[in-house]
Amino acid sequence: MAPMSLFSMQVIRQVHSVKLWLKMKPMPRPPWLAIYRNCSSIHKVLKPKKPKGQTHKVKHFVDYKNVVVKAGSGGDGCMSFAREPCKEWAGPDGGDGGNGGHVIFQASTNCKSLAHFKSVINGENGIKGGPKCCHGRNAEHTYLEVPIGTIVKTDSGTIIGDLEKQGQICIVARGGAGGKGNHFFLSNEERAPTKAEEGAQGQLLRLKIELRTMAHAGLIGFPNAGKSTLLRAISRARPKVAAYPFTTLNPHVGIVEYDDYEQVSVADIPGLIKGAHMNYGLGISFLRHIQRCACLLYVLDLAAEEPWVQLEDLKFELEQYETGLSERPHVIVGNKADLPGAEEKVMELRKNVQLPVIAISAKYRRGMEPLLDYLYMMYNQHVKKSISH
């Protein structure tokens, strides 16, 4: 190869210097680019922003759910024969498939409703086997948290799980077993088995899931008695409040927090009317909600002429639905005590009822302390003891 001349070396050095200069020195930008950027920035400032949506997603309380549960299927076994050098009859080496995963319900205090359940619940399938005696991986079990007091029934009504305590589990659907590979069938009589099993299918069930205990206390009363307003006053729940009956179409649950960090759940039950046990009004489904409350708060409207008649009608409807339901631990709450003539009605109510009556005004949040103290007392005596036992 001929040596490089001095002239060519100088040319190469100049070319490298020009390249370095071009890299270090920024290229001049055309003036129209600055004008375009200024116009685009002005356009962004003048362009009105799209307003955000003002809709609020309402999460309803769900205490009854029909679901289809499908456990995981087992992996198929593998049929394979080893191929090794200098070994003509290496033999079968098909591995077994992994087992399918169970679907397990676990009672937990982290959830209060069944709203997070899907209509179809699928378990994880096992992995099929492979050659060289490689067994498939077993599937992980699918754990689903349910509120404490959940009852799991089959489609025919048979109870398969009653989750009453924290951490209690119930296997609602069992996964299928993994299939065996042809290496499993190797024996002295059969040296080259040519069969392998398929994985078993997981259980497929239709289940009815319902909460036995919806809340610690339930607000019971006729329409427009002020139950939703009372729940808004003692908790952070925000049920709809309006001046017409049957404003509440779904039960709302609020949490009352005390200074000792105790939490008591209170449910706003939709209003009942005469003949509710015969499916009048909103029907029997909401009497079922009352059945799942440990304590009852009868909310009476002091604007009525005879509030004690409302109490008799409410107790009659509860007794017609289930004997002894109205005799659960309860307290009578006289709402709308701010109206004129309410004090005289409270005195008459105490004479006719002979039970503890607490007069409040949920609209102006008057008389809340005696009501919350009595609610805490009922919770400690009737609810907390049963949970501890």
PyMOL commands that set and color helices and strands:
alter all, ss='L'
color gray80, all
select helices_A, chain A and resi 6-24+31-46+227-234+276-278+285-291+307-321+342-353+368-388
alter helices_A, ss='H'
color red, helices_A
select strands_A, chain A and resi 64-70+103-108+120-122+142-147+150-154+159-163+169-173+204-211+215-220+252-257+263-268+293-301+330-335+357-359
alter strands_A, ss='S'
color yellow, strands_A
deselect
rebuild
show_as cartoon
